[in-house]
Amino acid sequence: MSEVSEYEGISAEDVEMIKAIVDAFYGPSIAARFTSSTISDDTVKQIAYLLAETVDCSQWTDAVPNPSDILMPTKNLKKWALRLIRNAGKPFINGSAKVTVACKNFRAAQLRTEVVMSLKY
């Protein structure tokens, strides 16, 4: 694990996974905004929420059990969000995870503002 962002616990590999997930849902121009210096605590939660809310589009969350309440800000939620991003991010990095057009245009589009606004500028 090389470079670590200001958000404790995020490695360069985590940043790449987040970028790959964002790229799959919103395209490369939005994904380019996600860097180690712009990813915040809220960004990690929003990406996990995006994955949890779009689970019908694929099966990327199978390996990570959900916390009792995804909206409750707890330390365990942060750990769960990072585990989910790390487990779900692998197929996005290697290109094997595909997101349907319907998923991009409906549920992911509804969450786009929250995901992008969670970045630090």
Buried (B, 14 or more C-beta within 10 A) or exposed (E): EEEBBEBEEBBEBBBBBBBBBBBBBBEEEBBEBBBBEBBBBBBBBBBBBBBBBBBEBBEBBEEBEEBEEBEEEEEEBBEBBBBBBBBBBBBBBEEEBEBEEEBBEEBBEEBBEBBBEBBBE
